[in-house]
Amino acid sequence: MKLVTYRTPAHGRAGVLHGDSVLDLSACFSWLEHRDGRASSEHDVEHKYGRGVLGFVENATVARPAADELIALYDEGELPRTFDARPTVLVAKDLPLLAPIPRPPSMRDGYAFRQHVETARRNRGLEMIPEFDQFPVFYFTNHQSVVGPGDVHVEPLQLERLDFELEAAVVIGKESKNLTPENADDAIFGLMVMNDFSARVLQMEEMKLSLGPAKGKDFATGLGPWLVTKDELSARAKATPHGTQWDLAMKARVNGVQVSLGNVKDMTWTFAQILSRASYGATLHPGDVIGSGTCGTGCFLELNGSKVTNDQWLRAADVVELEIDGLGVLTNRIVAA
């Protein structure tokens, strides 16, 4: 199942992407409740199924089976196109998308790809740090600065060596604490594409003080275009003693030119191991987002240092496309504020 949040003049609305259509979850749930003789106002539906995609994740035990039933009814031609003067089915290509979860409860980003870490350090004249192999590290980033597909507005200082970062991210599906690599995959609701936009000049300046990244990262993190439930990726999943590996090719294009190529399965630390570390003595909550970190070749910082690109950075009007098999293409255009 692919969950989306689409923009309306009033607010974002949650839907299920199914083929060329989007089923509006609130309107469809209202119809389903009305059909079965239950209270069907928007308030009643939100109370039962949650609000938006985050509410869907929080209430997945009831929301997911109902959504599966709605998809089956749509396929059989039994789902009405409107209910109570609200559309239940919309044309996907006509909908401007936001991030699937526009405001996650929290957001962490990992550092899981050895190739990226090793190459980036070598390009700065540094040896590979041995602590990388001891535990999966992560940092907290700004969950209030999430962007979806579309324009990303950046200030002048952020345009100084502005970079993309090609990543995958998982969304937590249930409250969890003290997970282990053996059971942490059970806490994952789904996956999506992540672009950890980075203002490299700001980042490098502040990290000289042994803090951060903060201002170099807190202005925008791209998520989307949709959130894919874990079951939809089962054919590309491989169980290992350290958690699931997903065989999903990763690509980045800037202005139509491919610059990056990787695969989610190349994570040195699995998401299960990252979640085990993140949940040690701390509670993860439904809707929390945890990124993989940048894949090998997945940013200009690494590419420029390896002379694959020549001092190339993102500039105003550049278009960045991050694509991961099964997760879609997250497309952003850089706009000078």
Residue, then its C-alpha position, 0 to 999 in steps of 0.5 A: m500500500k502507498l500512502v500519500t498526503y495531498r495538498t488542498p486549499a484548506h489543509g493536507r489530506a491523506g489518501v491511498l495511491h492505487g494505480d492512477s487514482v488516489l482514494d481519499l481516506s477520510a471520505c472513504f472511511s466515512w462512506l464505509e462507516h455509513r454503509d455499516g450503520r455507524a457514526s460517519s462524521e469526519h470527527d467520528v472517523e478521525h476518532k476511530y481511524g486517526r487523522g492523516v497518514l500519521g493517524f493511519v499509522e497510529n491506528a493501523t490495526v483498524a485503519r489498514p484492514a479497512a483500507d484494504e477493503l476499500i481498495a477491493l471495493y474500488d477494484e470491483g466498482e462498488l466504491p462510490r466516487t463521492f460521499d456526502a458531497r466529498p470526492t472519494v476517488l481522485v486522479a493522482k496526477d492532478l494532486p500536488l503532494l506533500a510529504p507523506i507525514p508532513r510533521p513526524p513526531s521525531m526524525r533521526d538520521g543514520y550513518a549506515f553506508r560504509q562506502h560513503v563514510e570511508t570515501a568522504r573521510r578519505n577525500r578530507g585526508l582522514e583515516m576511516i574511523p574505527e568506531f564506525d564498526q562498533f555501533p550504528v550512530f545517528y543524529f536528531t534532525n528538524h522534524q518541523s522542516v520536512v518538505g515533500p515533492g516540489d519547491v524547496h526555498v533556501e536562504p543565501l547562506q544555505l545556498e553556499r555549497l548546497d548538497f543533496e543526500l540520497e537516502a532511504a527512511v523507515v517509519i515506525g509503526k508501533e511504540s517500541k523500546n529496547l528493541t533488538p536486531e532480531n525483533a526491530d523489523d516488527a516495529i517498521f511500518g514502511l519505507m520512503v525516499m529521503n533527501d537530507f538537504s545539507a548546507r555544507v559551509l554552515q555544516m563544516e563551520e559548526m562541526k568544528l565546535s564538535l556539535g551538530p550537524a544542526k544549522g547545516k541541516d535543519f532547514a529542509t529534509g525531503l520525504g516522499p513521494w509516498l510511504v510504502t508499507k513494508d508488505e509491499l516490498s516483501a519480494r525485495a526483502k532478505a532476512t539476515p541475522h542482523g535484520t532485513q536487507w531490502d534490495l532496492a536500487m537507488k539513483a540521483r539525478v540533477n537536472g536530468v543527469q544521473v550522478s549517483l547509484g547505490n542500493v539499500k541492501d548495501m547498508t553496513w548497518t541494517f535498519a533493525q540495528i539502527l532501531s535497536r540502538a535508537s530505542y535503547g532506553a528510549t521509546l520510539h513512537p508511531g510515525d517517527v522517521i529514521g533515515s539510513g544516511t547517505c549511500g555511496t556516491g549519494c551526495f556532491l560532497e563525496l562526488n566532488g572529493s572523488k573528482v566524479t564531479n567538478d566542484q558542483w553544488l546545487r543552485a537556484a532552479d536546479v531540479v533534484e530527483l531521488e529514485i528508489d525502486g518501489l519507493g518512487v521518485l522524490t523531485n525537488r526544485i531549488v528556489a532562492a528565498 
